[in-house]
C-alpha cells in the first residue's frame, strides 16, 4: 500500500467521518451530495433509500460500496435486483472508476463478467452483481457484509427482501464481525412491505424503530447537478398526477386506478423472468447450453422492455398489439403481447415487446409478424381505429399480416371490463415489468388521453379475445397448429360481434 493510501483510505471508514475526502481522491474527483454522504454514514442495519428519477441513487450506492470494499479487508458485498440489468448497473459505474485510474487499479485483483459480474480486491474484499430470482433463489447459501437490493419495490411480496436479510451475518476470515447492513434502494411503488419498512425508519412514526432502521426520501430536485432545463424536460414526460411519484419519490396513491393495486401484485410472477434468465445464462458459461426460444431485453432505467419464451407444441395462444411510432416509455410506443391461454382461465405472458418505433410503424409490424409466425395464435387483435386505420391495409400489403381488428371506439369499455375481471380474479401471470405495473397502477378512463396506456390497451385486447377461445377451439382438446387456422377463421366473425 502506498503512503498516500495509508493516509487517505482509512478516511472512508464511518468512524472517521471523512468519506467525501476519500471518495474524491479515489473516484476521479467525485464528491457526494449531502444525502449521498448520509447514506454511506448510516450506522443501522436497515436503510431504505427511495428516490425520484435522476436523484443520484445509483451513483451514491456505487461509491459507498466501492469505498467499503477498498477500505475494509475481507468485506463481501452484493448488489442485486429482480432483473439482471438493474443488478449490474452499479458494476458498470464502478468499472468507469477503476479502468485507467492509477489510484484504484492497483487495488483490484480481478474483474469478471461470468457467470455474473464480480470484482475482487487485493485486500480480499469481493463484490457480486447478480439478479436475485424468485424468493432470492440465486442468493441462498452465501454470507455478506452488505447487500443493496436495487429497485426493490418490484418485489411485490417482500419475500426476496426477507431472504436477503438472512444472508447478512457471520464473521470475516480475519475474525471481525460482518457489517450486516441491508440497503433497499428503489423508486417508489405501492408494495406494502416497502411502505412498512420506510415507516420503521421514519422519525415520529408510531411504528418507528430508529435503532434498526433509517428511511430517506430524495427528490429529483435535490440533485444540484441537474440544470433547470433538464428538470423541466423530465417534468414534460409526466402529467401532474405522476410527478409526485416519479420525481418527488412519494409513495403512489393508486386508489383512483381502475385496477386495484393488490390485484395487480397478485398477478406478478417472478418465475417467468427467471426462466428466461436461466435459459440465456447457463451456470457453466457454455454458449452451447443456452436454450433456444428465449429472449430478454432490459433497460437500466425502465426495466424489462422485451421478454420471449419458447412456443410449446399443443399450447394455445392469443396475441394483441397496439401500434405506435414513439419510443418506450412514451405514450404511443408500440406494444406486442402474446399470452398462453392453454390453461384457461389462467393466461400467462410468453411474449412482450415494448417497441421503440423511432417515428415508424415498421418496428411494430415486424415484431407483430414475428410473434404471429412463432406462436401461431388462435386469435389475434390489433387496434384499427384513429390514425391507425390504415395499418390493416399497410400490414397486409407490406408484411402479409392478417388480424382480427378491434374497434376501440365501440368495444373499448367491454375490453377494459374484461381486463378488469382478469386482474380482479388474478387470472393473469406476468413478470415484474416496470412499465406494465406503472401503466396498470395509474390507468383511469379520465386520464386515458394524458398518460401512457398502450400496454393496458394491449392487455385489454388479450382479455377480450380470450373470451372467444373456447368457441375457437371447437372442442375440449387443445387444437393442433393445423386446426388453429381453421378455428381462427371461424372466430374472426364472432370476435367482431
N, C-alpha and C positions, 0 to 999 in steps of 0.2 A: 504494500500500500504506500502510495506517495505521501510525502509530508503534508501536502495540501488536503489529501483525503483524510488523513488522521485528524486534521483540524476542522474540516468543514462537514464531513459525513455525519459525525455524531450530532450535528445541529438538527438533523431531520428527526431525531428521537423526540417524542412528545414531551418528555421531561424537560428538555432544554428550550422548548417553545420558539425555536428558530427555524422552523420548517421553510418559510419563504426564502431565507438566505440560502439554504442547501438546494432548494428546488431551482432557484435562479442560476446557481453555479453549475449544476449538472444538466439541467433541462433546457439548454440553449437560451437562457435568459427569460424563461417563463416565470411569471410572478402570479401567485394565487390571488384571486379576489377574496375579500373578507369571508364570504360564505364557503369558499373552497378551503381556506385555512381552517375554519371552524370544523368542516367535515373531517379533515385529517386529524385534528386535535381531540375530537371526542374520546373520552375515556370510558365509555359504557359499552356493553357487549352487543347492543342492538341499535343501529342507526337507520332511520328512514329518511330518504332524500327524494322529495317529489319536486319536479321542476317543469317549467314551461319549455317550449321548443327553444333551442339555441341559447339555453341559460348557462352552458358550460359544465353540465353534469358529467359528461363522459370524460372530458379532459381533466376535470378535477379528480375523478376516480383514478385515471391512468397515472397521474402524477403522484398521488398519495400512495398507491400500491407500489409504484416504482421505487419511491424513496424508502418504503418499509423493507422491500426486498434487498435494496442496496445497503441499508444501514443495520439490519438485524440478521446475523448468521442463522442459517437453517430455517429461515422463515418460509412458510409454504402458503401460497395464496391461489385463489381460484376466481376467475371471472366467468359467470355462467348466465344463461338466459334460456327462454323457451325455444329460441331459434339459434342456429349456428352463426349466422352473420352478425347478429347482435352480440353474441358471446365473444366474437373475435375482433370487434371494433376497437376495444381497448388495446389489443395486441398491435393493431395497425398503427395506433397512435404512439405506443411505446417504441415501435420499430423506427419511427422517424427521429426519436430522441437518441437512439442507440447508434444507428449507422453513421459512420464517419464522424463520430463525436469522441475526440481524444480523451475526454474526461469520463466517459461512460463505457466505451467499448472495451477497455482493459479489464473491466469488472464482469464482463459477460463470458461465461464458459461456452454456452451453446444456445442456438435458437433453432427450433424445429417446427415444421408445419404438419407433420404426420406422427401419429394418427389424428392429432389435433394440435393446434399451435401451443407452444410452450417456450418458456425462457428459463435457462439455468444460469445462475450467477456463480462466480468463483468463490463466494463465501458460503456456498452450498444452499443458498436460497433457491426457490423454484416457484414458478407461477404457470398455471394452466389456464387455457381459454377454450371452453367447450360447452355445448348445449347440455341442458340438464336431463331432458327426456321426461316421460310420464313418471310422476312421483319421484323425480330425480334418479331414475334407473341407471343413468350413466355415471353417477357420482358416488354411489354406495361403496363402502369399504375403504374410503380414504379419510385422512385426518388433515385439517388445515388450521392455520393461524387466523386467516381472514378470508371471507367469501363475499364477493359482490354479486348480487342477484339483479342483473340489469333488466329493465322493462318487466319488473316482477309483477306489475299489475295485470299482465296477460295470463298469469297463473290464477285462474278464476276460483279455484277451490282452496288454495293455500297449502295444498299437500306437498308441493315441491319445496316450499319455504320451510315446512316442518322438518323434512328430511335433511335439508341443507344445514339447518341449525344444529342437528345432531352430529354433523361432521366436524364441528368446531370443538375440539377437546384434545387432551393429552399433553405430552411434553415433547420438546425437540430432542434430537440426538445428543445435544450438549447438556441435556438435563434441565433446561429452562422451560417454564410453563408457556404453552402457546397462548397467543393473544385472545383467541376465541371471539373474534368480533364478526358479526353478521350485518352487512350493509344491504339494504334494499333501496335501489335507485330506480326511479321509474317516472314516466309521465302519469298523470292521474287517471285512474279508472274507477269503476264502481265495485271492484272486488271487495266484499265485506271484510275479509281478513286484513286487507291493506289499510282500510279506514280504522279498524280496531287497533292495529299496530301503531298507526300515527297518533291516535288518541292517547296511547300509553306514554308517548314521548312528548306530549303537549302540556306545558306548564299550566296549571289551573284546571285541567280537565278532571272530572270525577274519577276517571279510570287511570290517571297518570301514575307512572312508576318511574320516576326520573333516575332512580338508582340503576335501572337496567335498560332504559330506553331514552332516545332522543329523536325528535322529529324536526325537520327543517323543510320549509317550502320556499322555493326560489322562483321568481317570475322572470320571464324573458327580459323585462325592463330593468332587472337588477344587473344584467351583464353590461357593464360600462364599455366593453369593447365593441358593442354594436352601435352603428350610427342610427340616427333618427330615420333616415331614408330606408335602411334595412328593416327597421321595426315596422315602418308603415307598409313596406312590401309584404311582410308576414301578415299583418293585420288584414290586408286586402284579400288574403286567401280564406278568411273565416268570416261568417256572419257574426253579428254582435253576440248571439246566443252561445257561440262556441269559444269566444276569446277568453272568457274566464277559465275554461278548461285547458285550452291549448297553449295559452300564453301566460296566464296567471297561475297555472298549476293548481287550480282549485278542483276539489272532487266534483265530478259531474252529478247533476241532479237530473236524471233521465225519467223523472216521473211523468213528464209530458209526452214521452215517446209512445208510439203505437205498440211497441213491443216491450214487455216488462223485462227489466234487467236480469232478474232471477231466472226467467225462462231462457233468455239468451245464453246465460252462463251454463245452464244445464245442457245445452246443445254442443258446447265446445268439447272436442275430442282430440287431446294432445297426441294420441297414438297414431293418428293419420299422418301428422308431420313426422313422427318418429320413424314410421315405416319407410317414408321416402328418404329420410336422412340416413338410416342404417343401410338401405339398399345402395345408396350412392357413395357411402363412406365405409367400406369394409374395414374391419379392425386390422387385418393383415396388410392393408395398404396396397393390395394387389388389384390393379385395374381390371384384371380378368374376372375378378369376383364381383364387380359392380353389376347389379341386377338390371336387366333391361326393362323398359316401360315406365321408369320413374324420371321425374324432373323436379327441380327446385329452383326458384328464383327469389332472392331476398334482397331487400334494400335496407341499409343500416338505420335509416330514419323511419321508414314506413312499413318495415317488416316484410312479410310474405306477399309477393305480387304474382307468383306463379307456383302451382303445385300440380303434379300429374302422377297418377297411379296407373298400373297396367290394366288393360282390358282383360276381363275374365270370361272365358267361354261359358255360355249359358246364362250369363247375367243380363239384366235388363237395365237400360239407361235412358235418362231423359236429359235433353240439352236445352239451354237457354242462352240468349245473347242480347246485349244492349249495345248497339253500335255507337261509336264515338270517335272523335278525331283528336281529342285532348290527350295530355299525358297524365297518368295517375300521379297524385291522388286527386287531381282537379275534377270538378264536375264535367260531365260529358266525355270522360275517358271510357273507352270501350271495355266491355266485360263479357267473357265467355265462361260458362259454368256447365259441368256435367255431374249429375248425381246418379249413383247406383240405387235403383228402386226395386231390386230383386226381392228384398225382404220388407215389402210394404206392410205397414205404413212408414217404416223407418226409411229415411233417404240419406245416403252417405255421399259426401263430396269426394269425387275422384279426379276432377279437373277444374282448375281455377286459373284464369288468365286475366289479370288486370293490366290493360294494354296502354302503352304509350304510343298514340297514333301519330304524333308529330305532324298534325294537320291533315292526315289522310285516313280514309276508311280502310285502306288495303291491309294494314296490320290486323285489324279486327277480322276482316273477311278471311285472311289466311289462317288465323287461329281458329275461327269457326269451322272452316273447311277441314282443317287438320283434325279437330275433335270429332267431326262427323265421320271421317274415314276411320279413325281409331276405334270409336265406341259404338258406331252404327246405332244411334239412339232410336228407340221405338217411337218417340215423339220429340219434336224439336221446335223451339219457338224463337222468334226474333221480333223486336218492336218494329212495326211498319207504319208508324204514324209520323206526323210532323215533317221535319226536314229529312227524315229517313225513309219517306215513302218510296223513293226511287231505288232503295237498296235491294229490294226483292229482284227487280229487273237487272240492276247492276251485278248483283251476286250471281244470278243465273247466267248472264251473258259472259261475264269475265272469269267467274270462278266455278261455274257449274254447280251452284248450291240451290237446293230446294228446301223450303222451310214451311212450317205451319205458322204463318204470320199471325201475330196477335195485335189487336187494336187496343192500344192503351186508353183511348178515349172512351170506348164503350165498355171495356172489360176491366179497366184498371182497379176499380174498387173490389170487384169479385176476386181478382188476382191477389190483391193485398189481404183480403179476408182469408183466402186460402193459406197465405204465408203466415198470417197471424195465428191461425189454428195449428199449423205445423209447429211453430215455435212454442205456442202456449201448451201444446201437448208433448213437447220435447221429441218430435219425430225427425228432426234434422240432426245430422252429425257433420261438423266441420272443424278443421284445425284452428288454432288461435291466430287467425288472420286479422291483423290490427285494423285495416281499413274496413273489413266486413263488420267487425264488432262496433266500430265507431258509427258507421252508417246505420246499422240496426238500432243502436242505442240513441241516436239523435233524430230518427225519422218521425216526422208527422206530416200529415197531408197539408197542413197550413204552411210548412216550410219547404214543401216539395220543390218549389221553383227557386229556392235560395241556396240549398245545400247540396252537396254531392250525395246522390242516392242511386247511382247506376247499379251498384251491387245489389241493393234492395230490390230494384225492379227486376233484375235478372233472377233473383231467388223467387220473386213472386211469380214469374213465368213458370219456373220449375214446379212450384206448389200447385199452380193452376193446371198445368198439363198433366201432372201426376194423377189427378183425379180420373183421368181417362185411361190410365194404364190397364186396369182390369178388362175394359172393353177392347183395348188394343191387343191384349194377349189372346183373347178369344177362348181361353181355357185356363185351367189352374196351373198348368205346367209352364215353366219358363220357355219362351219361344227360342228356336234356333236363329242364327243370323239370317238364314234364308227366309224364315217365316216372318222376321221383323219387317221386311219390306212390304209383305202383303198386309200385315197388321197396320203398318203406318199409313198405307193408302186408305184403309177403312176409317182411320181415326182422324185424318185431316179434316173431313167434313164435320165430324162430331165435335172436334175441338173448337170449331168456329161457331157453334150454335149459341 
